[in-house]
Each structure stands twice: as C-alpha cells, then as structure tokens.
Amino acid sequence: MFKVLINKIANNNSREIRVIYLYRYLSLVFTSLFYLFDNLTKYFLYKLGVIIILFITSRILTNLYSRYSNNSKAIKSLVLSETFGISMLLLPTGGLNSPFIWYAMNPVLVSASFLTGLFCWFNLGFYLAISASVSYFIFNTGNKSAVEILSDNSHLILIFILMTLGVQLLLKLAHELCNERNRLREKNDQLAEANEKIKESIEHIMSLYQAVETFTAQDSREKLMNTIIFYARELTKSKSSFFRQAGLNNSNGIITCGDISPEDQRLIGEELDGLAELQEEADKNILHVRIRNRTFAISVVKSASRLFGILGVETEEFHENDYLFEKLFSFLTELSAVILERLYLEEFSQKLVITEEQNRIANEMHDSVSQRLFSISCAIHTLVAKYSKMSEAELRDQLIRIMKTSNMAMEELRSAIYKLSSRKQGKRAFQTDIRDYLESIAKLNNVNVRFKCSGDEDLLTGALKKALYRIIAESTGNSIKHGKCSEIVVDLNINDICTELTVKDDGKGFIVENAAKRKGLGIDNIKRLVNSFNGSLNIDSEPEKGTCIRVSIPNRKLVTLDEGGLVV
C-alpha cells in the first residue's frame, strides 16, 4: 500500500500537491508509530482504530485539496476544518502530550502553499488556541491557570512558530526558484525558436544561392521560367507553383510545377484574366486568390522596362499575414525579374554583336575583296572584248595581272577568315580559360594542379563549356577548402560520343553518404549541372584517401540543339 501511495505521489502533476502528499503520509506514519507504542493508552485495538480513521480522513482531505487547489475559498474551509479536526483528535489521544500534535503542520503547509501568509498565521493561532483550550478544560488536572499552561508549553508554541516561519521562507524560496526556472525555460524556448529560425534562414539562404547559381546557367527563356517556378515551390515549401507569361491569354502562357491539373490551369488563367488591373499596375503587392478551395499567392514579375508575367505559389491560409513568407516570395519575384531582364539584355546584346560583326565583315569585304573582284571582272571583260587584237605577249601579261589580283583577293579573304576563326588560328579559348583558372588557384593556395585535355573542344556547345568550367571550379574548390589537399589532377577527354571529366585529389576525403545528408552546395551544384545534360556523376571518396569525381556527359551529336541549360 505504501508503494501505491508513493506512485500516486510521483504521478501527480502539481508540485505543491506532491509535497503535501509526501509530508502528509510520512507525518501520518511517524506520528502513528509513536502513538501506537506509547504508554498513555493501553488498548492496542483502540489505537489502531484511531490510526485507521485518521488515515481515511487524510486520504479524503488530500483528494479534496487536489480537486479544489485553484479555489482559495474551498482551500480555506478545508484548512480550518482540518485544523479543528486535529485539535479534536487531541482529546482521545492525550492532549498536548499526543504525538498527533505535530500532525497539525499539515494544514500549515497547505495554507503556506496555496493561501496568503496572513491566513497561515491566523490558522496557526487558531490551532494553538483550540489546543490550549483543550488542555485547559480537559487535561488540566492540577487546576493551573491559562497563563501557567501557556508557560509550561511555551517551547511547543515556539517550535510551531519557528517551523511555520521556516516553511514560509522555504516555500518563498522554492517559488522564486520555480519562477527563475520558468524564466530560464522561457529563455531556452526563445533561444530554441531563434535557433530554428536561424536554421530555416540558413536553409533559405542556401536554396537562394543554388537558385541564383542555377538561374545564371540558363540560356533558354523557357528553361529559366521552369527553374523559377521550381525554386518558388522549393523555397516557399509549397505544393505547386506556376508562371503566367505576359501577353498570353487564358492558360496558353502558363507554366506549372507540382499538382496542377489542366483544368486547374485553365481556371488559373481565367482568374488571372479577371485581374487586369494587377497586370496594368504591376505593383509588388502579394495577392491571394482562391481556385477550387486552393489558395495561391501571386505577385507580378516586372522590371523597370517590361512586364514579364505573374508568379504564383500554392499556400496556406495562415501565410496570408506571414512576414517571412511575404519577404521571401517578394525577394524571389524581384530576383526572377532581374534574371529575366538579364536574359533579355544578353539576347539583345548578342543580336547587336552579330549585327556589328556582320557590318564589319561586309565593310571589310567591300573595301578589299569586293574591289579586287570587281577589278578582275573588269579586266576579264576588257580581255574578252580585245583579245583578238592583242598579241600573245600582251595577252599573257594581262592574264598574269588578273592572276595576281585574284591571288591578292584570296589572301585578303583568307586573312579575314582567320581573324574570325580561333580554330584557324590554332587557339583553344576554352582550354586556355580552364588552364588559367587552375594556375591561379594553384598559386593562391600553394597546391600542385595538373591539367590534361584531349579531344576537339569544338564538339562542345557553349552551354556545355560553361557547365564543365563550373564543375571544375566547384570540384577543385571543394578539394582545396574541405579536402585540404596538396595535389589535384584534372583530366578532360572530349570525343565524338561523350565528354569525360575526372577531378582527383589527395585530400582528407569524406564519407559520401554523410556528405549527401549535409546537402553541401558544391556537390549539389555539380549534380544539378550534370543532370541538366543527362550526364552521369560518380563520387569516390574515403577518409584520409582523397576524392575522385568522375563526370560523363553526352556531346551535342547525341542531344538536341536546344539542350544544354538546366532542366528542372
């Protein structure tokens, strides 16, 4: 039974109730033992009955205290009732000489825990007054006065006063410690919440870094829009996203990512057609629209010069006033506008470069080759008209002059071609750029870097050259920064079927599975670049045994002309 009581005490949620339970039953056990074996009363069964009744009463009172712990009036009534009951218990158990006189600390403990200090002292005075009255009227065999009885029991009164004072001070200290613990717990909760926000912010920053890196690699407007909606869904942790291109009505110009059916796509187009003022004003406010019980946050993607379209992500209702979500979505919208504007400017710049180069070639051909060809044409025309009147020597001299002029025209044409073709000049700009980069990092980091390239770089598209350059940069950067290597070997082999790249170092190495869990930016970027060209990636590494990265990418003969950007 005692074990059951201990379990009940331990399982109680209220700390005050647990203390009251513990003290009540321990004080009951000890006072009952002393009462059971004292010599004031010789009837053992009588004593046992008193103890059983006291135990039952204690159980009832303790349950009542637990039930009404939040009701101060009920607690006051229970405390006064228990105090009066203990005082009456002194009658059959020996008055002030009864061991149960110390059981009165139970209501003192309850009043100190749940009630005011003033009521606690009032309750103590009430108990001492009743106890003294019982001693004076019932157990006053020597006809002593009240003052004499109080004087004889002054040590008991002093002990009760000091014990009550000690209980109050200890409980006050316990409450202060509890409050301090709660404050520390709140601070810990705040720190934990701040830590979670920091982690979330770091994840957002990493994702934004990947988004920017991926955006800059795009050379196709459609692929760039696919990348935008992919990262819009990833960064906002949404179920789906879409991009509505400007100038196209209904669902024709909507690119989707995620769970958006053709019917939903049509409804989105109709809903956006109804928001003509949004496209006209092209402001940066985020609007929320409802489509088939789904909420979409939408924002206009625009630059200072043009409107690109509307970006939307599926969101929850509580995101409508979510500051972090709105800031993140607004930033992604502005970033998309900057990248799209850059793409338009690059396309325009390329057109200008091509036009200027065409004009330069035309002027050069007109001023040199065209003039000499015209001279040859005139000379041949004159020769045809007068050859019958010309002597053999004159005819031979005229043909020699025509031959020299045509040779000079051919030389000028060949010179213009060589100026335009780096291949004709024997230059390898792609290999030279990679070699310059590797030499630079070798000098800056005191690392030995060996580079070997075989094959014809003209088999590579411009996008694939850019991707290979970035893969080499990411791989060598990881080898130096994380691997702490002293030597790096870069081997690039270009053939008609595929391009094979190997980057090997003698660094610390790592466990590949653990690196995948950490989501390192370098490895993630390499994977995305390789996957975008339908290539394969193999990473072989062990701790203290270095790292070897092998990449194989099909060349342009096996892919369509528009491949080469990152496909999401």
Beta strands, then each sheet from edge to edge (+ up, - down):
strand 1: 240-245
strand 2: 254-258
strand 3: 287-291
strand 4: 294-302
strand 5: 307-315
strand 6: 448-454
strand 7: 487-494
strand 8: 498-505
strand 9: 536-541
strand 10: 547-554
sheet 1: 2+ 1- 5+ 4- 3+
sheet 2: 6+ 7+ 8- 10+ 9-
end
